[in-house]
Amino acid sequence: MAKAKGAPKSGGRKRGVPNKAAAPVAQLRHALPALGWNVAEEFLQLYRESDVVTRHKLFALYMQYSQVIPTANDVKEVDDSKTDMSDDDNLLALVKQ
């Protein structure tokens, strides 16, 4: 039986408690720059050295894990006049976000 709309949450993780599986990833994300490893530069170097098919796969993989999937309410108009940057500049701008 479904709970009534507006009824308090029952069961599951409490709001604000982090996911245990995400903790090691967060630790790694903070540790790598401290060790002098720049993830954005490494990714960009790999991207530049790859063939076209691998570039598309890398970009798709990056987008899958770095961008929030928009809902219908989040979609905004795109300004097509800002297309004077090269592919590498566009990718670097995305990686640094």
N, C-alpha and C positions, 0 to 999 in steps of 0.2 A: 504494500500500500504506500503510495506516495505521501510525502509530508505536505501539510497545508502551506500554501503560499504565505511567506512572511514568518513562518515558524522558525525558531532558532535552529542552528546547525546541530546535528547530533552525529557523533562519530567522526573519524578521519583526523587528519592533522589540524592542529589549532592554527588559526590565522597568525602569520608572522614567524612561524617556526620553519627554518630552512629545510629543504629536502636533503637527506643524508647523502644521497648519490651526487649531489651538486657540490658538496663541500670540497672533495679532492680536486675537482676541476677549478674551483675558485682559488684554492691554495696554489695550484700550478700556474694559474693565470697571473698571480701576484709574484710568484717566485722567479719566473722566467725573465722578466725585465731586470730584476735584481741581480741576476747572473749575467746580465749583459746581452741577452738574446732578444732581439727585436722581431717579434712574430710578423709584423706588417712587412718589414724589409725582406725577411726570409721568404714569405709568401710571394711578394712581388718579384723577387729574383727567380724563384721557381716558375712563376707565371711567364716571365720574359724568356726563359730558356726552353719553354715547352712549345710543342707543335700546336696547331689550331685546335685539333680535337681535344687534346689534353687541356688547353686553355679553357675551352667551354666547360669541360668537366670540373676543373678547379673553380671556375667562377660560379657554377651551379652549386657546388659543395659549399663554397664560402657564403653564398646568398642564403642557402638553406639554414645555416647556423648563425648568421649574423643579423638578419633582418626579421622584423616582426611581420607576420603575414597580415596585411591590412584587411579590415572588415569593410563592408559597404559604406559605413559612416566615416572611415578614415581616408577614403580616396579623395585626392585633391587634383586640381588642374596641373598639368606639367607644362613648364615653360620650355618650348622647343628651341627658343632662340639661344639657349646656352649650350650649344653643341660644338663649340670651337676648341674644346680640349681633346687631346689625343686619348687613345684607349688606356695607355699607361697612367695618364693623369687622372682619368675617371676612376680607374681601379684603385689607385693610391688614395684618392679622396674617399672612396668607400671604405677601404681598409682602415684608415685613420679615424673613422667615426667612432 
